[in-house]
């Protein structure tokens, strides 16, 4: 059993910064090593989080060789995930990898084989799954309060392209074509950046349905809008699971489609106004609408870190439900690949 779990972070962007701040507020963990090819980021991280100079690397492999790292958090752009996950496995490092973990099912299956061979801890960073309102939703469904599940829809999108000016005229926002969101070489686009949330949530909900194999699904009615830099800026699809349960998923950089999900059952439905960050959940039974406890989180990443900490402390290879299992990472990768490549 590990008394203090020592973390290393590869890639020091905004996500890594938020994660590092949450690590400071969690028991039995310590950020001991960081790696970035950008000297300014490395220096700022070192100073803010008081990292020993000997554990600040401009070479990712040097971090993986460090005995001061029990688990590595890979937050690089999507195209680099597969390579550095493989390198981490070679060094027997436990892995948390930022979403989406991989670009295609072939990559995911290679990683699964290597993980199984070495029996290494692995999970994908869908923080929302650990938040208490997700457990609320699961409990309502498992208690049959809205009846047998029929369908759902789940959205995640925001307008990154235009802004309102005087008299409601719109003006184009300045975008960075070389940044990860709008760069085809970095596997940018709204499907992989935001669409992976609704697809992963669909898998979670479908897994709760009894007497179906939720691993058996088809992708239908795929629609995509490609922007000027060549990446998808709006996309939607329908996932049809075994037994007829369907999920409409949508992501966007073009329109503020929000973060709402609606789950429909034979007796009623659940309306989640912000699936990913909490907020209000309403249960509708007939004409009656019941507003459930509103959830607010000061630190959304703490729950994920605590689950990972408990898993590693108990020598588990995966996080506990409803965290993202390796099996669901493979399934989500399959959905994203079909959606992205359509």
N, C-alpha and C positions, 0 to 999 in steps of 0.2 A: 504493500500500500504506500502511495506517495503522500508525504505530508504536505508539501507545497508543490503545486503543479506549475512548472516553469514554461512560459509561453514565448514563442518567437513569432514575429510578424514579417512576412515578405510582401512588400508593396505598401507604401505609406501615404495613401490617399485619404479622402474624407472618411470613408467607411472604417479604415484602420484607426483613424484618430478617435472616432466615437467609440470603437471597441476598446481601445487602450484606456480611455477614460472610465469605461465601465469596469474594466479589470481592476482598476484602482479601488473600486467600491465592493469588490467581491472577496470573501474569505478564502484562504488556502490557495491562492493563485498569485503569480508574480510575472510581470513582463520583464524578461531578462535579456532579450536579443531582438534586434531589428535589422532589416536589410532593405536598401533602396539604391538605385543607380543615380538618383538625384541628390547631390551633396547637400543642397539647402534643406530638403525634406529630412534627410538623415540627421543633420545637425539640430534642426528644430525639435524633432522627436526626442533626440537624445537629451536635450536640455529640459524639455517639458516633463518628460517621464523619468528623468534621472537614471538613464541607462549607462552602464559602464562602457567606457570608450572601447574596451577590448571586445565588446559584444555588439558593436555597431559596424555593419558590413556593407560594402558596396558590391559584394558578390554573393548572390543567393546561396550558392553551394557552400560557402564558408559558414553561413548560418546553420545549414543542415548538418554540417560536420560538428557543430558545437555541442559539447556535453551539457551545456547550460540550458538546453531546450528539450522539453518533454513532448510538446505539441506545437505544431506550426500552423499558423493561420495564413492562408494564401489568398491575397486580395488583389492580385494582378489582373489586368484586362483578360477577357474571356479566352483569347487565343493562346494564352500562356498557361492556363490551368492544367491541361493534361500533362505537359512536359514536367512541370515542377511538382505535380502530384506523384508522378513516377519517380522523380529524384528523391522526394521525401520518403517514399516507400523503401527505396534502396538503402536509405539511412535509418530505417526502422523508426521513423518519427510518426507519432499520431498526427492526424490531419483534420483540420476544419478548413473547408474550401468555400470561397464566396460563390454565391449563386450567379448564373447557372454553372454547375460544376464542369460540364463538358459540352462540346459542340455537336457531338453525334453519339449514337449508341455504340459504335465500334470502340470509341475511346472509353466510354463508361464500362463496357464489358472487360476491356483490358485491365482497367483499374480494379474492378471487382475481383478478377482472377488473382491479381497480385496481392490485394488486401486479404483475400481468403488464404492464400499460400502463407503469408507472413503473420496472419492473425493480428492485424493492426487496427486500431481505432480509426474510424473515418466517419465524417458527417458533413453535410452541405448546409450552408448558412442561411436557412430560412428562419429568421428570428421570430416571426409572427406566430409560428406554431407553438411556441412555449408560453405565449401570453395567456393569462387566465380567461379572457373572453372566449378563446378558442376551446378551452375545456368546458365552458358554459354551453357552447353550441353542441359539442359532442354529447354532453349529458342530456340535453333536451332531445336530441335525435335518438339516443340510446334508450331513453325512457318512453319513446313512442308518442311524445307530446304533439308532434305534427303529423304523425302517421307514416305510412310507407312512403319513402322518398320517390318523387316523380321526376323532378328536374331542378336545375339551378342555373344561375347566371352569376358571373363574377368579373368585375372590371378593375383595371388599374391604368390610369392615364392622366396626363396633364399636358397643357399647351406649352411647348418649349419653343414654338416657332414664331408666334406673333404676340404683340402686346397692344392693349387698348390705348388710344390717344384721345385728344379732345374731340368732341362730337361723335364719339364711338368709331372713329376711323381706326383701322388696324395698321400696325407697322411691324415689319419683319424684325424679329430679334436677331442679334448677331450670334451665329453658332460657330463652333470650332470644328471644322471638317476633319481635323487630324486628331481630335479628342475621341475617347472611347465610344461615346454615344452615337456619333454620326460617321464613324470611320468603318468602312467595309473590311479593311485589313485587320481591324481589332474586333470583328464580329459584333459591330454595333447594331442599333435598331431597337424598336420598342418591344419586339417579341422576346428577345433574350434578356433585355434589361428589366422590363415590367411584366410581360406576359407570363413569365415563369411563375409568378405569384398566383394568378388565377388558375393556371394549370395544376400547380402543386396542391392548391386548396381543393380543386375538383377531385384529385386523387384521394385526399384525406376524407372528404365527405363520402365518396363512392366506396371507400374501404369499410365504412360503417354499415353498409347495406348487407343484410343477411341473405344467404343462399344465392349470391352471385359471385363470379370471379371478376373482381374489379380490374384485374390485369388484362382482361379481354376487352378491347375498345377499338373504335374506328374514329378517324378524323374526317369530319364532314363540313361542307359549306365554308371552306377556307377563303378568306378575303384579305387582300393586302394592298396598301397604298405605299408606293416607293417614293422617297423624297429626292431632292436634287443631288444629294451626296451618294445616292445608291442604296441607302439603308431603308428598311421598312419604318414608316412614321405612323402608321395606324394599321391594325390587323385584328381580325376576329376569326373564330372557328367554333365548331360544335364538336364536343367529344361525346360519342355515343357508347355507353358502356353496355356490357352484357345485361340482359333483362329489360333494356329500353330506357334506363336512366340516362338523361342527357345533361350536358353542361355547356352553356354558351359562354365563351371566354373572349375578352376584348382587352387590347392594350393600345395606348396611343401616346405619341409625342405631339400630336396635331390638335387634339381637342381634350378639354378637361372632362373626361368621362368618369372621373372620380374613383373611389375605392370601395364601392358598394358591392355586396353580394346578397342575393335572394335565393333561399332554399325552399322549394315547394314540396309539400307532402300531401297525402290524401286527406288529412284532417285540417291542415293549415300551413302556414309558412313562417319563415324567419327572415327578417330584413336586417342586415348588418350594415350600418351606415359607413363604417370604416373598418374593413376586414383586417387590414394590416397593422393598424396602430391603435385599435380600440375604439371607444366611443359608445354609441347607443345600439342596443339590439332590441328589436321589436318582434313580438310573437303575435301573429294574427290567426285567430281561430274564428271562422265565420266572419261576422261583422265586428267582432271584438278585438281590439288591439291592446296588448299588454306591453308596456315598456319595462324592460328588465334593467337590472342594475347597470348603471353607466360606468364603464371602466376607463380610468385615466392612468397613464404610466409616465412617471418622471424619467425612468430609464428602461427603454424597451429591450436592451441587450442583456440586462442582468439575468433575466430568466433563462436565456439560452446558455450563458456562461455557467450558471449554477447547475443546469442539467448536465452539461458536458463535464463539469467538475465532479459531480456525483458519479457519473458513468465511469470516468477514469479511476476515481478513488475505489470503486467497486470492481475494477478489472473487467469492465464491460467493453465490448468492441463497438457498440453503437449507443446512441442516446436512447432514452426511454420514450415511449409513445406519449404525446403525438409528434415528437421530434422526427426529423427526416431520416428515415432508414435508408440504407444503401439500395435496397430493393426499390423503394419509391424514387430514389435518384435516377435509377435506370429507367423506370417508367416515365418519369417526367422528361428525361432526356429524349426518349422516343417521341413523346408528344411534341416537344419543341423542335426536334429535327424535322418531323413531317410538316409542321406548321411553317417553319422557317424556309424550308426548301420547296414548298408548293409553288 
